[in-house]
Amino acid sequence: MKNKLSALFNSETFIGYCFILPNFIGFLLFISLPVLASFVLSFVSWDIFNPPQFVGLKNFLDLFGFHMRPGAAFGSIFDYILVWRYIVPNDFEFWYYLYNTTFFMLGIPLGMIGSLLMAIIMNRPLRGITFFRTIYFLPSISSIVAIALLWRWIYNPDYGLLNTLLAYMGIQGPAWLNHPVWARISLIIMGLWSGIGGYNMLLYLAALQGIPQHLYEASEIDGANAWQKFIHITVPMLSPTTFFIFVMSVIGGFQGGFQSAYLMTRGGPGGATTTIEYYIYNNAFVWFYMGKASALAWFLFVIIFAVTLFNWKFGGKKVQYQYM
């Protein structure tokens, strides 16, 4: 027995477990236990100052439930057919902020296309290309506070850079951050500016450098032009990277939106830039509705898990087929 214990303690397996033990303890204390605690809190009503009270599924029903509009009267058969006109959500803000979250995700395909084009440009054997790669990558590692302050000045309706340039062209610029539609578009543009030259560009750049050059040489012998080489060689060979970036971007899109909105618009105007993540923050740390915030967090987890599973089930097979 002593020999077995001695061999175990001196084995590489035991040494490996010792190395991962601190990380495992941190994962258990700071991730696993809080996740389980939030699951329990999603079934209670708790404002921090008073003891929690068990409410069952009330938090979820308040989020996802619907009720009849007060004073709704069914005077004809058409009222019964069009009954949806009299049904309103229990929490209209939740559905509005979910719409905002999906609206901001419209920037994902634009960002992916921009990152791919930037990677193609940065992959060219130009003099000083390393310097340009560094310059374009800097916004993705810069402080979000500094970026927000810069873009708040750019979007300022009175003396901002953007409206000043538009005025020189005879165009009256809008109040970018004070209009619901323009505020959303403004945050998307800021996100594209800071993200196009970031990590997605690096992933595409690494994938481009991993494409065998003999494929392009063979296509040139067959008379393929630059566009044909891009469509029939570059795009299929980049499909695993594109799929990975898309999945991670969708996950980040559901989880994001708080920092930029908090620093730029405080979620306004009229909640137009408030996302689900921002709504969780408000419920938990502004209004102290810990139970509702936990229910929102678990809803977000289920949505992200379902969307990711869907992407892997249907998108993963297509990527493997193209890659093979």
C-alpha positions, 0 to 999 in steps of 0.5 A: 500500500505504501508503495502504491501511495508513494508511486501515486504522489511521485507520479506525473498525474498527481503533479498535474492535479496539484497544478490544476487544483488552485484553478479548480478551487477558484472555479468551484468558489467563484463560478460554480457556487454563485451559479447554483446560488443564482438558480436558487434565487430565481425562485425567491423574492429578495431585495437584500435588505429583507429575508428572501421569500419563496415565490416559485415560478413568479419571477419567470411568469412576470418575465414571460407571461401575458395578460388581457388588456384592462377593459378589453371587451369582445363585441364581435366575432372578429374580436375573438379572432384578433384576440392578440390585440388585447394581450399584453406582456407582463413585462413589456420592458423585457421584450423591448430589451430583448429586441434591442439585444438582437438589433445590436447583433446585426453588427455581427455579420458586418464585423465578420466581413470587415475583419475578413477584409482587414485580414486579407489586407494585412496578409499582403507582403507589404513593407511595414505590415507588422506596424499596421497590424499593431495599429489596427489591433490597438482599439480592441485592447484599449480601455472601453472608457477611453473609447467611449469618451472619444466617441461621445465627442465624435457623436456630440451634436453641437461640436462633435467631429462627425456632425462638423464634417457633415456640416461642411458637406451641407448636411444637418447631422442628427442628435446621434445619442439622443434619438432611439434609432440613431443611438443604436446605430451609433453604438454598432458603429463604435463596436465595429470600429473597435472590433474589426481589427481585433481578435477576429482579424487575427484569427482570420489572418492565422487561417489565411496563412495556413491555406496551402499555396499550391491550391492557388497555384493550381487554380491559376494554371486553370485560369481562375481569377482573383474573385474565383480563387477567393470564392472557391478556395479562400472562403471554403478553407476559412469556413471552420474559422468563420464558424467559430467566430460566428458562434463566439460572436453570437454568444458575446452578442447576447452577453454584451451591450452593458459597458458601451451603453452604460458609458455612452447613453445610460441605456437611453434614450427611453431604454433604446440602448438597454440590453438584457445584460443591462436589464440584469444589472439594473434589476440586481444592483439598482433596484435590488430585485435579485430574484428577477435578475437571477431569472433573467440570467438563467433565461439568458443562459438557456437562450445562449445554450439553445442558439449555440446547440443549433449552430453546432448541429446545423452549421457544424456539419456544413463546415466539416463537409466544406473543409473535407 
